[in-house]
Amino acid sequence: MVDKVLLVQKINKVEYHLSRVERFQQMSREEFSQDQDAKDIVVLNLFAAIQYLIDIMTHMIADDEMGEIAFISDCADILYRNGIIDKEYREKIKDIVGFRNIIAHQYGTIQYKIVYDVMQNGIKDISRIIRDIMDYCNL
């Protein structure tokens, strides 16, 4: 059974980091591209929010014995197979995890136009995934 107290703590961390990113959503793409502090704050907080989301997913999957995780992207397939997320969000989780991997492992230069797009659109996706998880866990 999922440790709901731990889950809520991690969800609160996701929400905190997303709120730090939301402060910059009013910036135009041009303003964002020229503000190194904004770029750093957004990248760091997106990374943290996504990492907490990964922690939540792996915790749920392990505690509820939903399946084996070979790669973090497997979380999306396992949550989909267990009816927690729909097909659209299965793909979005894979994209989000891929974005996190680019930041974490520095696969080339971070493309801030992608960071800007994630800031503008990806936050809604992460929030939706969190809501689906909360629904599943009756939180």
N, C-alpha and C positions, 0 to 999 in steps of 0.2 A: 504494500500500500504506500502511496506517495506521502511523504512527510509534508503536510500542508503548511506548517509553520515555516519550514525552510523554503518551500515554494513561494510563499507570500513575500518572504524577505528578498528573494531573487527577483520576483516580479517588481517589487518596489524599486530595486536597483535599476532594472530595465527602464521603468517609468522615469526615474530620476535622470538617467543619462539621455533619454529621449527629450526630456524637457530642456536639458542644456543645449541640445541641438536645435530645438524648435525656436529658440531665441534668434537664430540666424536665418530663419526661413523667409523673412521679409526682404532680405538682401537680393538684389538682382544678381544674375550670373556674373556680370562684369564686376560689380562691387565685391562679390565673394572671391573672384579670381585674383583680386588685387589686395586682399586683406589676409596676410599670413597668419595673424592671430586667430581670425575666424576659421580659417582652414584647419589649423592645428587643433583648435577646440572641437570642431565638428568631427574631424577624423578620430580623435581620441575617444570622444563620447559615443560615436557610432560603433567603434570597435568594442568598447566596454559593454554597451547595450546588447550587441550581437553575441558577445562572449557569455553574458548572463543568460541570454536566450538559449544558447547551446547547452549551458549548464542545466537549465530547466528541462530541456528536451531529454538530455541523457539521463538525468535523474528520474524523470517519469518513466522512461523506457526501461531502465534497470529495475526500479522499484516495482513496477507493474509487470515485469517479465514479458515485455512485448516483443522482444527480438534481440538479436545480436547486432552490435554496431561495429562494423569494420572501418568505416570512414564516417566522419561527422555528417556528410551529406546523406548517409543512410537514415539519419533521424527523420528526414522528410518522408521517405518511403514508409518507414515504420509507423509514423503518426498517421499517414494516409491510409495504410492497410488496416489500422485500428479505428478508423472513422473519426479521428480527432480533427483533421484538417481535410479540405477538399483538394481536388487535383490542381487547381490554380495555385493554391498556397503551397502545395508540395513543390512546385517549380520555383516559387518565390523564395522558399526556404533555401533551396539549392543555390539560387542566385545570391542570397544574403550571405550564406556561408562562404561562397566563392569570393565575394567582396571582402569579407573578413580575412580570408586567407591572403588576399593581395596585400592588405595592410600588414598583417602579422608577419608574413614571410618576405615582404618587400619584393614581390615578383615584378621587377621593373619599377618605373616611376609611377607614383600615384597620379592618376588622371583626375584632376579636380573637377572637371566637367561631370564625371561620373559621380564623384562625391556630392556635388551639387544636386544631381538628379536623385540620388539616394536620400539626401536631406529633404528634398521636396516631396518625394513619393514613397520612398522606402519606409519612412517612419510609420505611415498608415498601415503598411503591410505588417511590420513588426507588431504594432498594436493589435491588429486583427488576429494574428497568430497567438498572441498572449491571451486575448479574449477567448479564443477557441480552447486553449489549454485550461483557462479558468473555468469555462463551462464544463469541460470534461471532468475536472477535479471538484466540481461543485463549490467553487470559491466565489 
